[in-house]
C-alpha cells in the first residue's frame, strides 16, 4: 500500500478502499483497494483533487468523497467513485462550511 490516509470499507464485499491522504510531503489523490481474499493492494484511477482530512460515505454502491485539504486551502468539492465503471466524477462544487 502506498501512503494513503483515509480508509473506508463500503458495502462492497471483500474490499477495503484507501483514499487520498498526506505522505509527509505531498497531499495525495490516490485511490487504492485491498482485496481481502487475494491479500493484495491495487491502484484505481485517482481522484480529481489531491486531498487529506476528507470525508467519505458509501451510498448506492458508490464512494462519495467531500471536502478535505489540498495543502493550500480547504476544498469545497465532492466526487463519487463508481466501482462498476472504475471512474470518479465530480458531483458538486462550492460546498459551504
N, C-alpha and C positions, 0 to 999 in steps of 0.2 A: 504494500500500500504506500502511496505517496503521502506527503504531509498534509492530509486533509483534516479538517477540524470538526465539522458538524456531521453526526451520524444519525440516520433515520432508518427504521425498519418498517416500511409500509405494508399494506395488506397484500403484498406480492410475495407469495410463499417462498421461503428459502433464500431470499436476497436481502442484504443489508447495503444501504447506499451511504457514501461519504460525499459531502457537498461543500465546495469552496473551502474557506479557512485561511489560515496565515501560517507560513512555514518559518517565520522568524525574520524574513527579509522581504517577502512579497505576499500580497493578498492573492488568493487563488480563485480561478473559475473552474477548477477541475470537478468532474463528476466521476466517481468510481463506484463499482459494485462488487460485493463479495458474495460469491455463490457458496452457500454453506455446504451443500452436498459435495461439490467439487473441491472445496477448500482452496478457492482461487479468487484473486482480485483481478478485475479487468476494467479498462478505461472505457468511458462513454463519451459522447460529444460534450464539449464544455458548455458551461452556462454562458450567456451573452455578456455578463458583467462579472468582474472579479469581486468577491465579497466574503467578508468574515462577519461574525456576530449576526448571522442571518436567522430568520425564522422559516420553518418549513412545516408543511402539513400534507397529508395524503387525503385526496378526495376523488372518488370515482376512478381509482386506478392510476391517477396522475400525482406527481410530487410537485407541489406548489412552493416556491421559494420567494420570500419577500424581504425587503429592507436589507440591512447589513451595512457594512462599512468597506469602502474600496481603498482606504489608505489616505484619502484626501477629504472625503465627505460621506455623510450618511446617504444611502441610496433610497430612492423613492420609486422603485420599480418592483414588479412581480414577474416571474416567469414560471412556466409549467413544463416539466419533463414528462413526456408520454413514452413509457417503455415499449408499447406496441409499435410505435412509429420510430423509436430511438432518436428523438429530437426534442429540443427545447424551444418554446415560443414565448415571446413577451406577451403577458396578459394584461398588464396595466402599468401606467406611469403616473407620476405626480401624487403619490400617496402622501397624505397629511399625517403628521405625528402629533 
